[in-house]
Amino acid sequence: MIGCRRPAAPTAARASRFCPHLTGGPPANVNALPEPGPIGLFRPMREADLPAVMAVEERCYEFPWSFGVHRDCLRVGYSCWVLQLEQQQRVAGYGVMSVAAGEAHLLNLCVDLDARRCGWARRFLTHLTDIARERHAGVMLLEVRPSNQAALQLYETAGFSEVGLRRGYYPAHNGREDAILLARDLLPLTSGAGL
Ligand SMILES: CC(C)(COP(=O)(O)OP(=O)(O)OC[C@H]1O[C@@H](n2cnc3c(N)ncnc32)[C@H](O)[C@@H]1OP(=O)(O)O)[C@@H](O)C(=O)NCCC(=O)NCCS
């Protein structure tokens, strides 16, 4: 396996609530038991996934990472994971994280357009924070654009707090955009803490 140092032990997850994007609309009989949600798993990214990852990246970001950046993340051994939905047998999201010297740095977390608002990003975050804890990280850091309200909501509700600002960190159409630096303490897995 190239890249991720964690052994391939994919974790499966089932969406906990009805997701219109993936099930094609609400059930006709509202009294009927809810349809089971879509099943997905998080598995280590492989180089063979990169074209699919790039397709999602280019759909989802105005200033996407290049193929080379993704490939380098794999090759240097960052923790690179994909979300694969059982129904579609395709890459529906990915996460890239580095863990070193007691700190995890979430570098990329992306869910494809048609898989959003189903709780996958929140589950992905839980998956990545668990890995970070296993690797003895005590804190997770990440940067986010102030204009990225969806991501800010996700991270704030997952317990991240603003700890700094990186001036002119991101490219933007009218020059550069600052990044908000967010951090979250990671309690040891044994504490029984959630996320
Ligand atoms: C941000 C992103 C990863 C969220 O993915 P997602 O799978 O749709 O997120 P979830 O369904 O797990 O939502 C978790 C929470 O995030 C917040 N959220 C997600 N999308 C949101 C939106 N469009 N507007 C406001 N809040 C949003 C909500 O708090 C949500 O909880 P709720 O559904 O209980 O209200 C996704 O929009 C994405 O890939 N965006 C492009 C890439 C990106 O910006 N990544 C972050 C880089 S720092």
The ligand as an ORCA input file, in Angstrom:
! r2SCAN-3c Opt
* xyz 0 1
  C     -18.075     21.355      4.296
  C     -18.478     19.963      3.774
  C     -17.319     19.009      3.930
  C     -19.691     19.470      4.588
  O     -20.017     18.167      4.109
  P     -21.426     17.467      4.420
  O     -21.246     15.999      4.279
  O     -22.476     18.109      3.605
  O     -21.628     17.845      5.955
  P     -22.600     17.097      6.979
  O     -23.811     16.596      6.274
  O     -21.806     16.112      7.756
  O     -23.033     18.296      7.926
  C     -22.476     18.458      9.200
  C     -22.788     19.872      9.672
  O     -22.060     20.832      8.873
  C     -22.842     22.028      8.746
  N     -23.170     22.238      7.346
  C     -22.910     21.394      6.323
  N     -23.287     21.963      5.165
  C     -23.803     23.156      5.478
  C     -24.360     24.222      4.705
  N     -24.461     24.149      3.381
  N     -24.742     25.350      5.352
  C     -24.637     25.447      6.687
  N     -24.127     24.471      7.479
  C     -23.718     23.350      6.871
  C     -24.101     21.802      9.580
  O     -23.799     22.249     10.889
  C     -24.217     20.303      9.539
  O     -24.961     19.773     10.595
  P     -26.578     19.592     10.429
  O     -26.789     18.847      9.136
  O     -26.955     18.808     11.642
  O     -27.139     20.968     10.369
  C     -18.938     20.054      2.282
  O     -19.847     21.112      2.137
  C     -17.784     20.234      1.321
  O     -17.170     19.264      0.898
  N     -17.496     21.500      0.932
  C     -16.426     21.750     -0.050
  C     -15.076     21.431      0.505
  C     -14.784     22.221      1.755
  O     -15.065     23.421      1.819
  N     -14.205     21.549      2.740
  C     -13.804     22.148      3.982
  C     -12.458     22.754      3.802
  S     -11.910     23.488      5.347
*
